[in-house]
């Protein structure tokens, strides 16, 4: 960045710093707004103050807070306070606030379409079974003289249909909630249930903790050994997360946990009833378990090709005590801590805010 460009950026930041200075009450801020030409009719003043303070709310994600701060900086530096600009700013604010919900809505519509298609195919298949059952029932009644034997045969046929429907329901649940490779919960389960879990914790007045894990240098595993071995590594990490997590909660005798494959080589754990320090201990327990594991590469025939391979993970922790954060904000905070762990050397756990 050249000197003039850097000077302009610093000037822009300085123009808006009075809004964020510690000890500047509303009256001081209003005086400073008047100095930079903000109209005193109240409309623009109210909007700017709203933008200033909403960026501190925990229910917003870090990305939303940054965008709101940028919007505020642009207002102060443009010094354009007409009706057209006012409407433009309000629209931009609305887009920022509803951005996560629009994204989720698109995902839900896409997933719903896939599920409806799957359900329709399932119903079509079962319709054929029911038609066959009808024909089978007629044949049994016509060809069987003993009524008790006939009833027994018809009951058996009905039970077969019911078993198939029960399996359909189980398969449908797994399609919605379970990751096919690792057998952990999937991202869809997290999206559908995280805010419900947080509401439950809020009602029970207990904390809730989010942990994000990422396998270190996973691309090297795929590049060196191939995707089949990479999938094996994912299964091993998932197994350790689940086993260690169950053991940890059993020892603590409290709370629930939900292990999730978040996507790719990234995993997420939701811990009900645990705050940041406990979440860190939980994460360290899993990290150490994975680091100690001797991963063995086998051929398709089961022959050992290489042994003693080490896999490590980095992790990030975030928590809420008062239930005042939306799930998306918690995940983003845990992600920030995760990438801090990556930058700090990997194979470690970082906490977003140790004070919760």
N, C-alpha and C positions, 0 to 999 in steps of 0.2 A: 504494500500500500504506500503510495507516495505521500509526501508531507502535507500537501494541500487537501488531499482526500481524507487523510487521517484527521486533519484539523477540523474539517466539516463534520465528520462523525462525532468527534468529541464535543463540538459546539451543539449539535443536535441533542446529545445526551445531557449537556449542561442546561439547555433550555427547559428540560422537563424534570430536572433533579429536585426542584423545590416541591414537586408533588410527592416525592418519596423520602424527603429528608425527615429524620427522626425529630419529633417534637413539634412539627408543623401541624397545628390544628386546622380545622375547617376554615376559621376566620382568616388565618395567615395565607392559606392556599387561595381563598377567594380574592384577597388583596393582590396576590401575585398573578392570578388570572386576569384581573383588571389591568395590571401593568402591561401584559402582553397582548391586550386588545380583545379579550373575550367579552362579548356583550353582557350587559348586566340584566337582561330580561329574565334570567333564571334558567332558560331552557338549555343553553350550552353549558352553563355552570353546573347544572344538575347532571348532565350527561358526562362531563369530564370527571366530576367527583365520583359518579357511579363507576366509571371505567377504572378510576384510581383504586377504589376499595374492593371492587368485585374480584380483582386479580389476586386478592389475599385469601379467597374462599377455598377451603380444602376440597370441595366437590369438583373443582376444575382440574384438568390435567395440566402438567407442566407446559405442554405444547400450547394449550389454550391460554395460559397465563402469559407466555411469551408473545403470542399473537395480539392479545389485548394491550400489552405494554407497547408493542410496536404501533398499534392503532392510535394509542394515546400520544406517542411521540410524534406521529405524523400530523395529528390535529394541531398540536402546539407549534410545530415548525411550519406548517402550511399557513396558519393564521387566516384561514378562509372560513368564515362563519355565516354563510348564507343558508337558505332553506334546502337547496339542492345538496349541499355538502352534508347538512344535518341528516337528511334522509339516507344518504350514501353511507354515513358512519353507522347509523342504526342498522342498516341492512348488513353491513360487514360484521357488526357485533352479533347479530342474530345468526349469521352463518358460522361464526366461531363457536357460539354457545351450543348450537344444534348439530355441529359437525360429527361428534361421536355417535349421536342417535341416527343420523342419516346413514352413516357407515353401517351401523348395526341393522338398520331397516333393510338395506340392500342385501346384506348377508342373510337375514331371516327370509326375505322373499325368495332368494336363490335356493336356500336350503329347503324351504317349504315346497317349492316346485319339485325338487328332487324327491322329497318324501312322498308327496302326493302321487308322483309317477310310480314310485316303488310300491306304495299302498294299492294303487289301481291294479298293478301287475299281480300283486298278491291276491287281491279279491277275485280277479279273473281266474286265477289258478284254482282257488277254493270253490268258485262257482262250478267248475267242471267236476270237482270232487263231490259236491253236493248233488249235482245232477246224476252222477254215478251212484251215489248213495240212494237216491230215489229209485232208480232202476233196480238196484240190488235188493232193496226192501220189498219191492213188488215181486221179484223172482223168489225171494225167501218165503213170502206168504203163499205164493201159488204152489211151490214145490215141497213145502214142509207140512206134514200132517200134525206133528206134535207142536202145539202152541208155545210151550215153554222153551223148546229148542229154537223155534222161530224168533221169540223175543230175545233170547240170549245172543243169537247171531246178529240181530238188528242193533242191540246194545253195543256189541263189539265194534260194529261198523261206525256207530255214532261216536264211540270213544276214540277211534282212529282219527276221525275228523277233528274232534276236540283237541287231541294231542297235537295235530298239525297246526291248528289255530293258535294254541298256546306257544308253540315254537315260533310261529309267525310274530307273535307279540314280543317274544324274547329277542328275536332277530331285529325287529323294528327298534326296540329299546337300544340295542347295541349299535345299530346304525346311527342312531341319534347321539348316543352318549359315550361310546367306547372306541378307543383307537385300535384299529385292526392289527397293527404290528406289535404294540407293547402291552395291550390289554389294560392300559390305564384309561382314566377318563380322557375325553378329547377336548379340543378347543371349544367345540359347540356346547358341551356340558358346562364349561366355565362361563361362556357368554350368557347362557340361559339361567345359571344358578348363582353366580357370584354375588350379585346385589341382594338376592334373597338370603344368602348366608350372612351377609353383612347386616341386614335388617334383623335377623334372628339374634346375632351377637349384640346388637344395639338394645333390643328388647330385654335380653338377659343381662345387660350391663357387663359384658365381658369383652376383652380385646379380640382382635382378629389380625392374623399375620399372613402375608403373602411372601413366598420365596420363589425366585426365578433361578433356574440352573441352566447352564450351557456347557456342553462338552467342549473342552479345550482342543483346538487344532483338529476338529473333526474332519475337515476337508483332507488333511494328510492321511487319515485312516482310510477314507474312500479312495484317494489317489494311489495309496500304497497297496492296499489289499482288495479293493473293489467294493461295490455297493452291498453285495451279499454279506461281507464281513462287517461293513458299516451298520447294516441292519442288526447283526448279532450284537454289536456294541450297544446299540440303542436298547435292545431287549435286556441286556445285562444291567445297564444303568437304571432302567425302569424297575427291574426286579429288586435292585439294592434300595432304591428310593422307597418302594412299597414295603419291603421287609424291615428296613431300618426304621421307617416311619411308624409302622405298627408296633414295633418293639418299644420305641421311645414313648409313645402315648400310653402303652400298657404300664410302663414304669412310672410315668407321671400320674396316671390314673385320672386324667381329665381331658376334655375336649375331643374334637373330631378332626380328621385330616382327609383331604381330597388330593390324591396325586394325579397329575394331569400331564399328558404330552401336549405341550403348547404348540409345537410345530417344528419340523426339521429336527435339529439336535437340541432343542430347547424344551425344558420341562418346568412345570409350575406346581407348587404345593400350596394349598389353602389350609391354614391352621386355625381352627376355632378355639378361642379361649387362651391364646398365647400372645404375648407382647414381643417387642423387638429383641430383647436380650435372650428370651427363651427361643425365639425364632432363629437367632444366630447360633445358639447351642444345637438346635435341631439341624440346621444347615451344616454345621461343622461335623456333626455325627455322620451325616450322609456323605459329605465330602471326603472324610477320612476313610470311610468304608469303601468308597469307589477307588480312592488312591491306593489302597492296600490290595485291591483285587488283582490277581494275575490273569490277564485275559489270554485265552488260547485261540489261535487261528487254526481252524480245521478245514480240510477239503470237503467237497460235497459227499465223499464216501466216509467222512468222519476221521480221516487220518490227520494227526497233529502235524501242522506245517511249521508253526512257530509258537513258542510259549513265553510266558513271563512278560508279556506286553502290558504296559501301564497306561491307564486312562485316567485323566483328571477332569474335574469340573470346576467352574467358577460360579459363584452364586451371589444374589442380591436379596436383601430383606427389607420389607416395608410393613408398617402396621398402623392400625387405628385403635384408639382407646374408646372414643366416644361415638363411633359409627358415623363420623361426620365426613367421611370420604366415600366417593363412589368407587366402584370396583376398578374402573378404567384408570382413575388417578392412582390407586394403590399399585396397580400393575406397572404403570409408567415409572413410579418411584422405585419399585423393586428393579426394574430394568436399568434405571440410572445407576443404582448401586452395583448391579451386575457388571455393567461396562466399566465402572470404576475398578472393580476387582480384576477385570481383564487388563486394564491399563496398568494396574499395580503389580503385574507379574503372573496372573492366572493362578489356578489351584488355590483359591482363597474365597472367603465369604466377606462381603461388605454390607453394612447396614446403612440404609438411606438416612435415617434419623434415629439415633439410639435412644432419644427421649420420647419416641413415639409420635 
